[in-house]
């Protein structure tokens, strides 16, 4: 049976969004993707969360501008609580999506040191799921923290384009994730087709 035909009978596919401090880019992407999935045929088959690579804001909420831009677009980011990514999460996640190249590099280092089979293959750029970003060669989601509300609106547009692409890719991702379990996750990464400037 295909992933598209019967998603509720698939095991939960877990996606984690990553940025530096988990207050701007990654919580925005988490909320947007979770809402898109909830309104898709894949509700219940996909779990979305987020974390930062740094510990500076652990326990805090999202940046107030993140919450504002999400609210302006019909999303609720008010319940977000900052967490720090832990390398042992690679064992439980199917896809770990990074906002920029520094996160990709750091995640791959953590994956290599984790000893978890296939961990490195689970890391990809968030915007690798946006065909327009891939065509333009602009896979980075710039940090809006130092900017204005206009920068947060740009971030929202970028992560939304990527999240829509993820939803479109879910049939392949779910099928690859199911076939990869309980193995190394490489099939899921192949389905992601992530463009990677870091090699």
Secondary structure by P-SEA (a helix, b strand, c coil): cccccccccccbbbbbbbcccccccaaaaaaaaaaaaaaccccccccccccccccccccccccaaaaaaaaaaccccccbbbbbbbccccccccbbbbccaaaaaaaaaaaaacccccccccccccccccaaaaaaccccccccccccaaaaaaaaaaaaaaaaaaaaaaaaaaaaaaaaccccaaaaaaaaccccccc
